[in-house]
Amino acid sequence: MTFLEAFTKYGPDVERIAQALKITPPEADRLVNELMDRRYEKRAQYCRRPA
């Protein structure tokens, strides 16, 4: 299972993602934060475009 598959299945539940990927919870938390930051930046850039 990939990280994106686990995130899609479990949402931002760090413990379940860590268990599914067999990684530590802090590592899963870092991956979730990176994904959410990228999504936020993408939305923020879209909203900043001039009309």
C-alpha positions in Angstrom: 0.0 0.0 0.0 1.3 3.4 -0.9 1.0 6.5 1.3 -1.7 8.1 -0.9 -3.7 4.9 -0.8 -3.5 4.8 3.0 -4.4 8.5 3.2 -7.4 8.0 0.9 -8.5 5.0 3.0 -7.9 6.4 6.5 -7.8 10.1 6.1 -5.4 12.0 8.3 -5.4 9.3 10.9 -1.6 9.1 11.6 -1.8 5.9 13.7 -3.7 3.9 11.2 -1.5 5.1 8.3 1.6 4.3 10.3 0.3 0.8 11.0 -0.7 0.2 7.3 2.6 1.3 6.0 4.7 -0.3 8.8 6.4 3.0 9.7 6.6 5.0 12.9 3.8 7.5 13.7 6.1 10.5 13.6 7.1 9.6 10.1 3.5 9.1 9.1 2.7 12.5 10.7 5.4 14.2 8.7 4.0 12.7 5.4 0.5 13.8 6.3 1.7 17.3 7.1 3.6 17.5 3.8 0.6 16.4 1.8 -1.7 18.8 3.5 0.8 21.7 3.1 1.1 21.0 -0.6 -2.7 21.0 -1.0 -2.9 24.3 0.9 -0.2 25.9 -1.2 -1.9 24.8 -4.4 -5.3 26.3 -3.2 -3.6 29.5 -2.0 -1.8 30.0 -5.4 -5.1 29.4 -7.2 -6.9 32.0 -5.1 -4.1 34.6 -5.6 -4.3 34.6 -9.4 -5.6 37.9 -10.8 -9.1 37.9 -12.2 
